[in-house]
């Protein structure tokens, strides 16, 4: 079932739409607690970069919100999952795509990135707070 204690986990959702082609998540392999929420097909693609990522199956949007809300950090592209993280003000990183810059984090603990360096810097900063 859905784990309720994820306060040390990085939760990732990367849909097939609005992907920044210059971003690689392989650096997340240095962290033990990486989880993925999304479709199984998205998970399979993600594990080509982060093979040890754990898949979290959710049955409904409430369970999805619980997973995202309990994460130490949420990383996602422009998707429904990111909207949940934004609304809940979970520490969150938005993977931006230059072709579709129509989402912006608002308020505390919200970050966005366009470059690999930016992603890695922010993850390190948030994880080590």
MMTF fields as JSON, N, C-alpha, C and O atoms, coordinates in Angstrom:
{
  "mmtfVersion": "1.0.0",
  "mmtfProducer": "UNKNOWN",
  "numBonds": 515,
  "numAtoms": 516,
  "numGroups": 129,
  "numChains": 1,
  "numModels": 1,
  "chainsPerModel": [1],
  "groupsPerChain": [129],
  "chainIdList": ["A"],
  "bondAtomList": [4, 2, 8, 6, 12, 10, 16, 14, 20, 18, 24, 22, 28, 26, 32, 30, 36, 34, 40, 38, 44, 42, 48, 46, 52, 50, 56, 54, 60, 58, 64, 62, 68, 66, 72, 70, 76, 74, 80, 78, 84, 82, 88, 86, 92, 90, 96, 94, 100, 98, 104, 102, 108, 106, 112, 110, 116, 114, 120, 118, 124, 122, 128, 126, 132, 130, 136, 134, 140, 138, 144, 142, 148, 146, 152, 150, 156, 154, 160, 158, 164, 162, 168, 166, 172, 170, 176, 174, 180, 178, 184, 182, 188, 186, 192, 190, 196, 194, 200, 198, 204, 202, 208, 206, 212, 210, 216, 214, 220, 218, 224, 222, 228, 226, 232, 230, 236, 234, 240, 238, 244, 242, 248, 246, 252, 250, 256, 254, 260, 258, 264, 262, 268, 266, 272, 270, 276, 274, 280, 278, 284, 282, 288, 286, 292, 290, 296, 294, 300, 298, 304, 302, 308, 306, 312, 310, 316, 314, 320, 318, 324, 322, 328, 326, 332, 330, 336, 334, 340, 338, 344, 342, 348, 346, 352, 350, 356, 354, 360, 358, 364, 362, 368, 366, 372, 370, 376, 374, 380, 378, 384, 382, 388, 386, 392, 390, 396, 394, 400, 398, 404, 402, 408, 406, 412, 410, 416, 414, 420, 418, 424, 422, 428, 426, 432, 430, 436, 434, 440, 438, 444, 442, 448, 446, 452, 450, 456, 454, 460, 458, 464, 462, 468, 466, 472, 470, 476, 474, 480, 478, 484, 482, 488, 486, 492, 490, 496, 494, 500, 498, 504, 502, 508, 506, 512, 510],
  "bondOrderList": [1, 1, 1, 1, 1, 1, 1, 1, 1, 1, 1, 1, 1, 1, 1, 1, 1, 1, 1, 1, 1, 1, 1, 1, 1, 1, 1, 1, 1, 1, 1, 1, 1, 1, 1, 1, 1, 1, 1, 1, 1, 1, 1, 1, 1, 1, 1, 1, 1, 1, 1, 1, 1, 1, 1, 1, 1, 1, 1, 1, 1, 1, 1, 1, 1, 1, 1, 1, 1, 1, 1, 1, 1, 1, 1, 1, 1, 1, 1, 1, 1, 1, 1, 1, 1, 1, 1, 1, 1, 1, 1, 1, 1, 1, 1, 1, 1, 1, 1, 1, 1, 1, 1, 1, 1, 1, 1, 1, 1, 1, 1, 1, 1, 1, 1, 1, 1, 1, 1, 1, 1, 1, 1, 1, 1, 1, 1, 1],
  "groupList": [{"groupName": "UNK", "atomNameList": ["N", "CA", "C", "O"], "elementList": ["N", "C", "C", "O"], "formalChargeList": [0, 0, 0, 0], "bondAtomList": [1, 0, 2, 1, 3, 2], "bondOrderList": [1, 1, 2], "singleLetterCode": "X", "chemCompType": "L-PEPTIDE LINKING"}],
  "groupTypeList": [0, 0, 0, 0, 0, 0, 0, 0, 0, 0, 0, 0, 0, 0, 0, 0, 0, 0, 0, 0, 0, 0, 0, 0, 0, 0, 0, 0, 0, 0, 0, 0, 0, 0, 0, 0, 0, 0, 0, 0, 0, 0, 0, 0, 0, 0, 0, 0, 0, 0, 0, 0, 0, 0, 0, 0, 0, 0, 0, 0, 0, 0, 0, 0, 0, 0, 0, 0, 0, 0, 0, 0, 0, 0, 0, 0, 0, 0, 0, 0, 0, 0, 0, 0, 0, 0, 0, 0, 0, 0, 0, 0, 0, 0, 0, 0, 0, 0, 0, 0, 0, 0, 0, 0, 0, 0, 0, 0, 0, 0, 0, 0, 0, 0, 0, 0, 0, 0, 0, 0, 0, 0, 0, 0, 0, 0, 0, 0, 0],
  "groupIdList": [1, 2, 3, 4, 5, 6, 7, 8, 9, 10, 11, 12, 13, 14, 15, 16, 17, 18, 19, 20, 21, 22, 23, 24, 25, 26, 27, 28, 29, 30, 31, 32, 33, 34, 35, 36, 37, 38, 39, 40, 41, 42, 43, 44, 45, 46, 47, 48, 49, 50, 51, 52, 53, 54, 55, 56, 57, 58, 59, 60, 61, 62, 63, 64, 65, 66, 67, 68, 69, 70, 71, 72, 73, 74, 75, 76, 77, 78, 79, 80, 81, 82, 83, 84, 85, 86, 87, 88, 89, 90, 91, 92, 93, 94, 95, 96, 97, 98, 99, 100, 101, 102, 103, 104, 105, 106, 107, 108, 109, 110, 111, 112, 113, 114, 115, 116, 117, 118, 119, 120, 121, 122, 123, 124, 125, 126, 127, 128, 129],
  "secStructList": [7, 7, 7, 1, 7, 7, 6, 6, 7, 3, 3, 3, 3, 7, 7, 1, 1, 1, 7, 7, 6, 6, 7, 7, 7, 4, 4, 4, 4, 4, 7, 1, 7, 3, 3, 3, 7, 1, 7, 2, 2, 2, 2, 2, 2, 2, 6, 6, 6, 7, 6, 6, 7, 3, 3, 7, 7, 7, 1, 1, 2, 2, 2, 2, 2, 2, 2, 2, 2, 6, 7, 1, 3, 3, 3, 3, 3, 1, 1, 2, 2, 2, 2, 2, 2, 2, 2, 2, 6, 7, 1, 3, 3, 3, 3, 7, 7, 6, 6, 7, 7, 7, 7, 7, 7, 7, 1, 6, 6, 3, 3, 3, 3, 1, 1, 2, 2, 2, 2, 2, 2, 2, 2, 2, 2, 2, 2, 6, 7],
  "xCoordList": [0.84, 0.0, 0.875, 2.103, 0.24, 0.963, 1.715, 1.112, 3.048, 3.808, 3.474, 3.447, 3.222, 2.88, 4.098, 4.038, 5.19, 6.392, 7.422, 8.195, 7.421, 8.352, 9.197, 9.763, 9.285, 9.922, 11.416, 12.03, 12.006, 13.407, 13.537, 14.638, 12.432, 12.425, 12.321, 11.692, 12.954, 12.768, 11.72, 11.922, 10.62, 9.56, 9.603, 9.594, 9.649, 9.767, 8.556, 8.07, 8.082, 7.091, 7.566, 7.722, 7.794, 8.245, 7.382, 7.596, 6.403, 5.508, 6.215, 7.319, 5.579, 6.17, 5.992, 6.641, 5.128, 4.911, 5.797, 6.114, 6.186, 6.949, 8.247, 8.627, 8.919, 10.21, 11.308, 11.332, 12.205, 13.374, 14.416, 14.931, 14.736, 15.632, 17.076, 17.881, 17.416, 18.786, 19.011, 20.096, 17.987, 18.069, 18.261, 17.614, 19.165, 19.43, 19.366, 19.965, 18.656, 18.463, 19.429, 19.245, 20.437, 21.38, 22.033, 22.371, 22.211, 22.86, 22.061, 22.615, 20.77, 19.952, 20.354, 19.919, 21.174, 21.625, 22.448, 22.621, 22.953, 23.718, 22.813, 23.298, 21.511, 20.554, 19.834, 19.449, 19.658, 19.05, 17.533, 16.937, 16.914, 15.465, 14.771, 14.115, 14.914, 14.252, 13.049, 13.169, 11.896, 10.652, 10.063, 10.349, 9.245, 8.608, 7.11, 6.656, 6.343, 4.893, 4.552, 5.131, 3.632, 3.238, 2.861, 2.606, 2.826, 2.464, 3.641, 4.787, 3.352, 4.42, 5.358, 6.561, 4.821, 5.661, 6.625, 7.795, 6.132, 7.002, 8.074, 9.231, 7.676, 8.62, 9.717, 10.894, 9.343, 10.329, 11.347, 12.537, 10.894, 11.817, 12.718, 13.923, 12.143, 12.916, 13.992, 15.103, 13.684, 14.661, 15.834, 16.799, 15.766, 16.952, 18.038, 19.224, 17.632, 18.586, 18.788, 19.894, 17.722, 17.788, 17.235, 16.081, 18.061, 17.567, 17.074, 16.252, 17.546, 17.129, 15.917, 15.526, 15.324, 14.134, 13.003, 12.793, 12.304, 11.188, 9.892, 9.655, 9.07, 7.779, 6.733, 6.616, 5.981, 4.882, 3.578, 3.266, 2.833, 1.526, 0.488, 0.435, -0.329, -1.431, -2.735, -2.786, -3.777, -5.084, -5.957, -6.895, -5.646, -6.49, -5.702, -4.56, -6.34, -5.653, -5.376, -4.426, -6.177, -5.91, -4.601, -3.772, -4.412, -3.154, -1.975, -0.903, -2.17, -1.123, -0.757, 0.422, -1.76, -1.514, -0.794, 0.058, -1.123, -0.454, 1.026, 1.881, 1.329, 2.731, 3.492, 4.573, 2.933, 3.602, 3.732, 4.777, 2.697, 2.712, 3.683, 4.141, 4.009, 4.917, 6.362, 7.22, 6.65, 8.011, 8.91, 8.461, 10.174, 11.158, 11.316, 11.516, 11.226, 11.379, 10.596, 10.646, 9.876, 9.183, 9.831, 10.079, 10.105, 10.631, 9.679, 9.34, 9.254, 8.365, 8.345, 8.762, 7.85, 7.653, 6.213, 5.492, 5.807, 4.488, 3.398, 3.066, 2.854, 1.902, 0.927, 1.059, -0.043, -0.992, -0.275, -0.622, 0.711, 1.455, 2.146, 2.143, 2.742, 3.372, 2.33, 2.607, 1.163, 0.09, -0.27, -0.527, -0.29, -0.551, 0.552, 0.27, 1.801, 2.932, 2.89, 3.174, 2.539, 2.466, 1.377, 1.599, 0.225, -0.885, -0.567, -0.934, 0.12, 0.433, 1.687, 1.989, 2.413, 3.673, 4.73, 5.576, 4.667, 5.722, 7.015, 6.953, 8.172, 9.408, 9.44, 9.378, 9.537, 9.296, 10.199, 10.56, 10.55, 11.346, 10.574, 10.078, 10.475, 9.77, 10.765, 11.58, 10.699, 11.512, 10.866, 9.784, 11.519, 10.966, 11.458, 12.572, 10.607, 10.906, 10.765, 9.752, 11.757, 11.744, 10.555, 10.171, 9.969, 8.843, 7.502, 6.514, 7.457, 6.176, 6.41, 6.332, 6.691, 6.979, 5.717, 5.649, 4.733, 3.466, 3.15, 2.019, 4.115, 3.953, 5.11, 6.26, 4.809, 5.863, 5.591, 4.476, 6.597, 6.419, 6.123, 6.672, 5.259, 4.894, 5.109, 4.688, 5.75, 5.882, 7.086, 7.946, 7.101, 8.23, 8.42, 7.459, 9.664, 10.061, 9.777, 9.768, 9.545, 9.29, 10.447, 10.896, 10.928, 12.067, 11.767, 10.966, 12.41, 12.352, 13.761, 14.669, 13.932, 15.254, 15.118, 14.156, 16.1, 16.205, 17.469, 17.57, 18.432, 19.735, 20.057, 19.503, 20.957, 21.414, 22.074, 21.823, 22.907, 23.586, 22.572, 22.71, 21.564, 20.533, 19.802, 19.575, 19.428, 18.746, 19.598, 19.131, 20.818, 21.687, 21.976, 22.018, 22.173, 22.439, 21.243, 21.412, 20.052, 18.863, 18.574, 18.239, 18.692, 18.471, 19.425, 19.002, 20.7, 21.688, 21.335, 21.436, 20.926, 20.585, 19.373, 19.394, 18.336, 17.12, 17.334, 16.888, 18.006, 18.231, 19.1, 18.9, 20.039, 20.957, 20.518, 21.316, 19.284, 18.776, 18.668, 18.262],
  "yCoordList": [-1.201, 0.0, 1.251, 1.163, 2.392, 3.66, 3.918, 3.938, 4.12, 4.444, 5.854, 6.792, 5.994, 7.302, 8.067, 9.286, 7.38, 8.031, 8.114, 7.182, 9.241, 9.45, 10.694, 11.236, 11.148, 12.432, 12.462, 13.526, 11.343, 11.314, 10.918, 10.616, 10.914, 10.438, 11.572, 12.603, 11.342, 12.184, 11.477, 10.336, 12.14, 11.572, 12.276, 13.505, 11.483, 12.021, 11.598, 10.473, 12.522, 12.224, 12.923, 14.144, 12.158, 12.743, 12.161, 11.036, 12.95, 12.494, 12.583, 13.12, 12.059, 12.101, 13.458, 13.729, 14.306, 15.637, 16.654, 16.499, 17.68, 18.802, 18.38, 18.939, 17.414, 16.949, 17.875, 18.236, 18.248, 19.017, 18.008, 17.23, 18.002, 16.976, 17.094, 16.199, 18.176, 18.389, 17.942, 18.127, 17.358, 16.95, 15.445, 14.668, 15.055, 13.648, 13.447, 14.205, 12.448, 12.209, 11.184, 10.76, 10.782, 9.772, 10.162, 9.291, 11.445, 11.88, 11.467, 11.41, 11.177, 10.747, 9.368, 8.97, 8.636, 7.323, 7.415, 6.412, 8.588, 8.747, 8.786, 8.695, 8.921, 8.97, 7.628, 7.042, 7.156, 5.841, 5.854, 4.845, 6.946, 6.972, 7.722, 8.737, 7.226, 7.836, 6.977, 5.767, 7.62, 6.937, 7.597, 8.758, 6.857, 7.375, 7.14, 6.058, 8.173, 8.025, 8.403, 9.335, 7.692, 7.924, 6.602, 5.623, 6.573, 5.332, 4.356, 4.756, 3.098, 2.101, 2.367, 2.125, 2.859, 3.165, 4.312, 4.266, 5.337, 6.446, 5.957, 6.37, 5.078, 4.502, 3.715, 3.851, 2.902, 2.103, 2.992, 2.677, 4.085, 5.031, 5.679, 5.807, 6.086, 6.733, 5.803, 6.251, 4.521, 3.59, 3.293, 2.649, 3.747, 3.649, 4.598, 4.371, 5.663, 6.601, 6.342, 6.504, 5.941, 5.712, 4.31, 4.169, 3.267, 1.89, 1.476, 0.566, 2.111, 1.716, 2.482, 2.323, 3.308, 4.046, 3.058, 2.093, 3.32, 2.466, 3.006, 4.213, 2.127, 2.535, 2.532, 1.568, 3.612, 3.678, 3.671, 4.617, 2.605, 2.489, 3.166, 2.924, 4.009, 4.642, 4.265, 4.103, 4.13, 3.748, 4.937, 4.812, 6.097, 7.263, 8.538, 8.491, 9.674, 10.949, 11.287, 12.015, 10.781, 11.017, 10.35, 10.962, 9.11, 8.423, 9.14, 9.25, 9.62, 10.374, 11.62, 11.923, 12.336, 13.544, 13.211, 13.979, 12.083, 11.671, 11.418, 11.86, 10.709, 10.429, 11.734, 11.94, 12.6, 13.86, 14.754, 15.369, 14.83, 15.689, 15.248, 16.067, 13.958, 13.44, 13.34, 12.889, 13.748, 13.659, 14.73, 15.828, 14.394, 15.419, 16.399, 17.595, 15.876, 16.684, 16.024, 14.807, 16.841, 16.368, 17.015, 18.221, 16.209, 16.706, 16.26, 15.081, 17.203, 16.817, 17.842, 18.987, 17.406, 18.355, 18.859, 18.567, 19.608, 20.245, 19.185, 18.744, 18.79, 17.694, 17.898, 18.827, 17.01, 17.034, 16.836, 17.476, 15.959, 15.717, 16.982, 17.279, 17.732, 18.979, 19.945, 20.664, 19.974, 20.843, 20.496, 21.387, 19.212, 18.783, 19.296, 19.872, 19.089, 19.541, 21.047, 21.547, 21.768, 23.227, 23.652, 24.53, 23.048, 23.411, 23.097, 23.854, 21.972, 21.557, 22.244, 22.153, 22.927, 23.604, 22.63, 22.981, 21.404, 20.427, 21.007, 21.648, 20.821, 21.256, 20.622, 19.401, 21.471, 20.995, 21.671, 22.841, 20.887, 21.377, 21.103, 19.996, 22.104, 21.991, 21.9, 22.801, 20.812, 20.654, 21.482, 21.145, 22.548, 23.448, 23.073, 22.581, 23.316, 23.097, 24.445, 25.124, 24.836, 26.148, 26.332, 27.467, 25.254, 25.355, 25.546, 25.892, 25.325, 25.429, 25.978, 25.242, 27.251, 27.861, 28.517, 29.737, 27.697, 28.233, 27.862, 28.049, 27.347, 27.021, 27.651, 27.561, 28.289, 28.888, 28.575, 28.781, 28.081, 27.854, 29.171, 30.219, 29.091, 30.266, 29.96, 28.909, 30.853, 30.71, 29.896, 29.516, 29.649, 28.966, 27.556, 26.883, 27.124, 25.768, 25.414, 24.234, 26.409, 26.144, 26.61, 27.75, 25.741, 26.039, 25.537, 24.621, 26.139, 25.584, 25.538, 26.205, 24.744, 24.616, 24.343, 23.724, 24.817, 24.56, 23.78, 23.178, 23.793, 23.19, 22.073, 22.009, 21.203, 20.106, 20.645, 20.153, 21.646, 22.24, 22.801, 22.608, 23.488, 24.04, 22.958, 23.093, 21.883, 20.764, 20.183, 20.052, 19.84, 19.199, 20.12, 19.668, 21.385, 22.351, 22.455, 22.412, 22.588, 22.735, 21.459, 21.528, 20.304, 19.041, 18.952, 18.642, 19.22, 19.163, 20.143, 19.805, 21.344, 22.359, 21.932, 22.054, 21.438, 21.064, 19.823, 19.781, 18.819, 17.56, 17.802, 17.147, 18.709, 18.93, 20.032, 20.47, 20.485, 21.495, 20.912, 21.604],
  "zCoordList": [0.0, 0.0, 0.0, 0.008, -0.009, -0.091, 1.203, 2.276, 1.115, 2.321, 2.789, 1.993, 4.079, 4.612, 5.093, 5.25, 5.327, 5.834, 4.717, 4.496, 4.019, 2.912, 3.13, 2.18, 4.369, 4.634, 4.33, 4.402, 3.998, 3.579, 2.115, 1.654, 1.379, 0.003, -1.018, -0.78, -2.142, -3.316, -4.171, -4.588, -4.428, -5.253, -6.606, -6.679, -7.67, -9.026, -9.846, -9.733, -10.67, -11.705, -12.959, -12.978, -13.997, -15.273, -16.382, -16.834, -16.811, -17.863, -19.209, -19.306, -20.232, -21.57, -22.247, -23.257, -21.711, -22.285, -21.568, -20.389, -22.292, -21.738, -21.069, -20.04, -21.637, -21.127, -21.64, -22.817, -20.755, -21.16, -21.65, -20.847, -22.94, -23.477, -23.008, -23.268, -22.324, -21.866, -20.423, -19.872, -19.819, -18.413, -18.316, -19.019, -17.432, -17.155, -15.649, -14.886, -15.238, -13.806, -13.218, -12.077, -13.955, -13.466, -12.143, -11.342, -11.907, -10.666, -9.432, -8.335, -9.592, -8.449, -7.927, -6.847, -8.676, -8.21, -6.93, -6.238, -6.608, -5.363, -4.129, -3.001, -4.339, -3.233, -3.138, -4.15, -1.915, -1.704, -1.816, -2.193, -1.504, -1.35, -2.484, -2.251, -3.696, -4.844, -5.221, -5.413, -5.322, -5.689, -6.924, -7.214, -7.645, -8.842, -8.76, -8.386, -9.118, -9.272, -10.708, -11.268, -11.286, -12.671, -13.295, -12.594, -14.622, -15.298, -15.286, -15.08, -15.504, -15.568, -16.746, -16.645, -17.851, -19.005, -18.686, -19.066, -17.988, -17.583, -16.608, -16.684, -15.697, -14.73, -15.446, -15.112, -16.418, -17.149, -17.859, -17.877, -18.436, -19.083, -18.033, -18.246, -16.908, -15.845, -15.294, -15.008, -15.14, -14.558, -15.493, -15.081, -16.723, -17.586, -17.094, -17.336, -16.404, -15.815, -14.327, -13.811, -13.635, -12.186, -11.905, -11.498, -12.122, -12.026, -10.645, -10.542, -9.594, -8.248, -7.737, -6.581, -8.581, -8.154, -7.867, -8.602, -6.81, -6.378, -6.983, -6.971, -7.503, -8.061, -6.954, -6.199, -6.867, -5.911, -6.694, -7.418, -6.54, -7.191, -6.305, -5.099, -6.906, -6.178, -6.865, -8.084, -6.072, -6.61, -6.97, -7.757, -6.39, -6.669, -6.373, -5.915, -6.645, -6.48, -5.024, -4.735, -4.106, -2.683, -2.284, -1.61, -2.692, -2.392, -3.048, -2.451, -4.256, -4.942, -4.147, -3.969, -3.672, -2.873, -1.573, -1.126, -0.965, 0.275, 0.01, 0.778, -1.071, -1.423, -1.671, -1.119, -2.49, -2.823, -1.594, -1.387, -0.789, 0.392, 1.462, 2.259, 1.493, 2.506, 2.04, 2.799, 0.817, 0.284, 0.882, 1.209, 1.016, 1.394, 0.234, 0.443, -0.995, -2.191, -3.319, -3.496, -4.078, -5.268, -6.486, -6.496, -7.514, -8.776, -9.879, -9.979, -10.7, -11.79, -12.898, -12.724, -14.042, -15.133, -15.063, -14.109, -16.065, -16.034, -16.157, -17.257, -15.025, -14.986, -13.83, -13.033, -13.767, -12.667, -11.328, -10.335, -11.305, -10.057, -9.575, -8.381, -10.507, -10.092, -9.54, -8.58, -10.119, -9.615, -8.176, -7.366, -7.856, -6.477, -5.559, -4.508, -5.952, -5.13, -4.938, -3.849, -5.986, -5.901, -4.927, -4.094, -5.023, -4.14, -2.679, -1.781, -2.448, -1.082, -0.546, 0.644, -1.424, -1.075, -0.57, 0.252, -1.075, -0.827, -1.404, -2.453, -0.787, -1.45, -2.852, -2.99, -3.889, -5.238, -6.26, -6.134, -7.277, -8.399, -9.666, -9.879, -10.499, -11.766, -12.902, -13.098, -13.652, -14.86, -15.968, -16.45, -16.363, -17.376, -18.759, -18.938, -19.718, -21.122, -21.82, -21.653, -22.589, -23.25, -24.181, -24.466, -24.655, -25.577, -24.878, -25.524, -23.576, -22.86, -21.462, -20.478, -21.375, -20.075, -19.519, -19.37, -19.22, -18.742, -17.296, -16.848, -16.571, -15.154, -14.4, -14.831, -13.272, -12.451, -10.983, -10.505, -10.261, -8.831, -8.111, -8.448, -7.131, -6.344, -4.866, -4.384, -4.157, -2.71, -2.279, -3.074, -0.984, -0.353, -0.894, -1.266, -0.931, -1.304, -2.754, -3.104, -3.607, -5.011, -5.875, -5.755, -6.739, -7.605, -9.009, -9.194, -9.989, -11.33, -11.899, -11.401, -12.949, -13.552, -15.042, -15.497, -15.782, -17.211, -17.549, -18.619, -16.629, -16.924, -15.942, -14.844, -16.355, -15.502, -14.238, -13.138, -14.4, -13.25, -12.25, -11.042, -12.758, -11.877, -11.115, -9.913, -11.794, -11.145, -10.029, -8.897, -10.328, -9.34, -8.162, -7.018, -8.426, -7.357, -6.406, -5.187, -6.957, -6.112, -5.338, -4.155, -5.967, -5.247, -4.059, -2.945, -4.289, -3.212, -2.093, -0.914, -2.462, -1.47, -0.624, 0.601, -1.274, -0.555, 0.3, 1.447, -0.235, 0.486, 1.721, 2.745, 1.648, 2.76, 3.718, 4.547, 3.629, 4.581, 5.954, 6.888]
}
